Amino acid sequence: MDNAQDKSKLKFGLVGKNISYSFSRGYFADKFSNEGLPHSYVNFDIQSIDELKEIIENTSNLKGLNVTIPYKEDIISLLDKLNKRAKKIGAVNTIKIKKGKLIGFNTDYDGFKNSLKPHLKKHHKRALILGTGGASKAIAYALKKLGIEHHYISRTKKEDVTYTYSELTEDIIASFQIIINCTPIGTFPNVNECPDIPYDGITDKHILYDLIYNPEETKFLNCGKLKGATIINGLEMLKLQAEKSWEIWNK
């Protein structure tokens, strides 16, 4: 009986670095409590992706993991299998553990696409993605699927980067009706920081989307709001991707 009970107590967790602030742990704790589930969700705060193998081997009843900054790309080398979409994106934020095998998925894609869609109008044809990390890859893939042209912005010129921040002008900003911040700039406690772009190019035709959810309204979003833009923070995306992760773990 005890053994059966133990097996019903599944463990889930978040893999990342400096993640004490994590949305996921609180979200799943509330979910398990509200739905009367005996499961637990813990943070695996690691300094190097190499530590993960030992954690997985030593954590009993571990069924699934979420992955956050800075390991969404590095984690791929540890997986046994990659879902088709995650492979195309080149980043993983959800892992299903089945019979000791690690299978990688990307639910950032679902979360972003489904939270942006209700705000789209006919003139939203082109997007700028600020940052080139793991999250930005899922964003780019979602935009592609929505038929929206996208370009990367980074501090330095490299492959796939259309403009560096120093090359941006008001005219360039005005010609891209969606701007997505995929960088951590502006996250609590550094709430007075924002990406260095010419905000005067923003109009009421723009959507400014920030993947950050703490604070609720970043300086980036506030600058957009002052120009009449539609603003969206990362909270809805996180809720949608968390539910998608839950669906994957329970399939």
N, C-alpha and C positions, 0 to 999 in steps of 0.2 A: 504493500500500500504506500509506504513512504517513498519507495522508488518511483512509483507512478506519479505521486504528487510532485516529487523533485523534477520529473521530466516535464511536468506541465508548467514549471517555473522557468521560463526561457529568459535568456539574457540577450540584450541588444546594446549597442553603444556607438559612440562617436569617436573617430580617430582624427586627431589634429594636433596643433601646437598652440599653446596658450589659449585654451578653449574654456576657461572657467565661466566665461560670459554666455556660453552656448545656449541657443534657442532650443535645440533638439531635446536636451535632457529634460527641461521643464515641460515641453510639449508632450513628450511621451509619458512622463510621470503622470501628468494630468489625464492623458488618454487611458492609461492602464487603470488608474483610480476610478475614473468615470464609467469605464466599461467593466469594472469588477474583474480585471485580469491580474493574475499573480506575478506577471513579468517584471523585470527591472531593466533600466537603461542607464548606462554609466559612461563617463568620459574617459577615454584612453588618451591622455595628454602625453605625447611622446616627442622626444628631441630628434629622433631619426626614424625613418620608415623601417629600418632594420629591426627595431624593437617589436614590431607588430607580430612577427612569426611566433615569438615566445609567448606573447599575450594570448594569441589564438590557441596555442597548444595547451596553455595552463588555465584557460577559462572554460569551465564546464557549462554545457547547455547554451553555448553561444550560437545564436541563430542568424544574426544579421548585424551589419555595421553601416553607419553613414561615414563619409569621409569629407573633411573640409581642408581649408588652407593649412599647410602648403603641399598636401600630399595627393591631390586629385590625379596628377599625372604619374608621379613616382610609384603609386600603389599598383599600377598595371603590371609591373614586372613580377609581383608576388601572386598574381591571380592564376587560377587553373583554366578559367574560361572567361571570355568577354562577350557580353550581349552585342548583337549586331550594331545597334545604334551607338552604344558606348565606344565601340571600335571606330566607327566613323567620326565620332566627336573627338576621340583621343583623350578623354578624361572620364574618371569614374567617381561618383559620390555615394554609391550604394553597393553594398556587397551582401550577397546571399550565401550562407554557409549550408551546404547540403552534402551529407555523407562525407564530411571532412574536406570537401572541395570548395574553393572560393570562386564565386561567379560575380563578375562586375557589371554594373548597370549605371546609367546616368539619368537621374530624375530631376536634375536642374533644368534639363531641356523641357520637361513637362510643366514644371512649376513656372518657368519664365514665360513660355508660350501661352499658357492658359491664363496667366495674370495680365499679360499685355493685350491679348486679343480683344477684350471688351472695349478697350480705349482707342482702337485703331479706326482711322477714317481714311477716305480715298487718297488724301494728299500725303499720307505717311508712307512714303516710297523708299526713303534712304535713311540709314542709321549710322551713327558713329559709336564705336565701342571703345571706351576708355580702359586701357589695360589689356594685357595679353596672357594672363594666367589661366589656370584650369577652368575657372568658372566662365571666362569669356568664350571658351571654345563651345560650350553648350549654348550660350547666347547666340553666337554666330550661326550655329546649326539650326536653331529655332527660327532665326530671322530668314535664313535661306528657305526653310520649309514654308514660311509665311509669304515668300515672294518679295522680301524686302532686301534691297541692296545694302551691304554693310562694309564698313572700312574700320580698320584698327588704328588707334592712336597710342603712341608710346613715347617714353622720354628719349629713346634712341632709335635710330633708323635700323630696321632689320627686316628680314623676309616677312611678308604679309602686312607690314606696317605701312599705311598710306601716308600718314602725316606724323611728325613729332609735335609735341605740344607747342614748341616755339614757332612752328610753321602755320599754326591755326590763325585764321583771320575771322572777323565778324561775318564776312561774306560766305566763308566756308561753313561756319556754324549755321548761318541762315539757310543754307542749301541742304542741310540734313535735318529732317523734321523729328528724328528720334535720337536722343543721346543717352547712352547707358553707361553708368559708372560701375565698372567691374573691379575697381581698385579699392583698397581698404582706407583710402584718404577720407577723413571726416568721421571715422568710427569713434565712438566714445572711448577714451576721454578727450580725444583730439577734435572736439566738436567745432572749433573755429577754423578748421582746415577744409579746403575743397580743391578739386582738380583745377589746374591752372588753364582755363579756357576763356576766350573772349565772350563773356556772358551777354554783352550788349547785342550780339547777333541773334539772341533767342527771342521768339515771338509767341503770340497766343496760339500759333499753329503747331508749336512744338510739344513733344512728350519728353520729359526728363525722368529717367528711371534709375533709381539707385539700388543696388543689391544690398546695401547696408540697411539694417532695421533698427539699430541703436546708435544714435537717437532716431526717433520716428521721422523727424524732418531734419535732414542733414543741411549743411550750409549750401551744398550743391543744389538740393531740391528747393531750398528757400530762395536762392538766386533765380531759379526758374519760375517759381511762383510769383515773384515780384514783376516778372515780365509777362505774366498771364498764361504761362505754359501749364499743361496738365502734368501733375507730378505723382509718381508712384514709388513707394519704398519697397524694401525686400520682404516684408512680412507675409504678404499673400503668397508670394513665390515659395517661401519656406514652408508654409502650411500645406500647400499643394504638393510640394516635392516630398514632404514627410509622409503624407497620406499615400503617395505613390510608392514610397519605400515600403510602407506597411503592407500594401497590396502585394508587392514582389516577395516579401519575406513569407507571406502566408499562402502563396500560390502552391 
